[in-house]
Amino acid sequence: MAMTKAILLALLMAGGAAAAATPREMITTYAAEAARQAPGFQPSARRGAEFYARRFAVSEKMPACVSCHTDSPVQAGRHVVTGKAIKPLAPRAEAARFSDPAKTEKWFRRNCTEVLGRECSAAEKADFVQFLAEGL
């Protein structure tokens, strides 16, 4: 986890446009961290899709990603508690998605804690972004 944050911090410190990331770069970063923990790890869109739809027993109001983000990540969602509109998760529907490493980490930390009751692992993040980046 610390290595992921260090890599993301290095991307941020690169400055200006160089700090912008792509979904592929985010997948590579998370997959490298996951491979350090589980040699041979490869991101899986199938696991990412299963993770996206899985119901966790942590929050009655937010049991799954789909609670706020809808069954289709290319569609806009709405936060089930605040009612705030949420832009689509899929990069093909929202080009800025996964382009800011700090913002990506902020939302993973917040949403994983709310839905899973813990931070997401690097493997879960890699699979999740892989699923969203593959165009569903």
Buried (B, 14 or more C-beta within 10 A) or exposed (E): EEEBEEBBEEBBEEEEEEBEBEBEBBBBBBBBBBBEEEEEBEBBBEBBBEBBEEEBEBBEEBBBBBBBBBEBBBBBBBBEEEEEEBEBBBBBBBEEBBBBBBEBBEBBEEBBBBBBEEBBBBBBBBBBBBBBBBEB
